[in-house]
Amino acid sequence: MNNRNPNLIATIVATVLCGCPGLLGLCFGGTTILASFSPGAEIDVFGSSDPRSATTMGLLVLCLSIISIAMPVVIWFVTRPKRTTTPSENEPLPPAS
């Protein structure tokens, strides 16, 4: 029975649903952090114009996006095929040349 197809589908689905939004979150979080450090920026984070709230939101988005990017890697690692081919001790050795 070929068990490779569901593993590949799970990895692709996790990449599309978690990895791609995670990359967008990295861009958004980095931009938010950079905007919080620029002087005179018009920052509005849920009604607050404090740069510290923008920094906090940017760091939170960065952390969540890193976790989101790591999910497809974990799913690939868990669903990859296990290699169980070990040389048997009962097999004869090949002749020396």
Phi, psi and omega in degrees: 000131181274113183257014184280326186296311178296327178294317180293319179295319178297321179292319180293318179296318179295325178292317182289318185276336182242317185290314181293314174297330177294322177293321176295324177294324176299316179295315181294316180295318178296319178295320179295319179294317178296322179292329180289337180267349181278130183287141178077015181281143176274094184256131176225102180247099179054043177089357180254136179255017180281130179296334179294327178290326176292321178295317179298315179295320179297317178294322178296316179295321177297316180296316179294325180287327176294319176296320180294324178288329181286338182300313177298327178293318179294317179296320176297318182294322181286323186264002180293153182293139179275135179266116182243015181274102175246142179294134180283145180282345183272349181284144178288152178283148177290152181293145178284141182255000000 
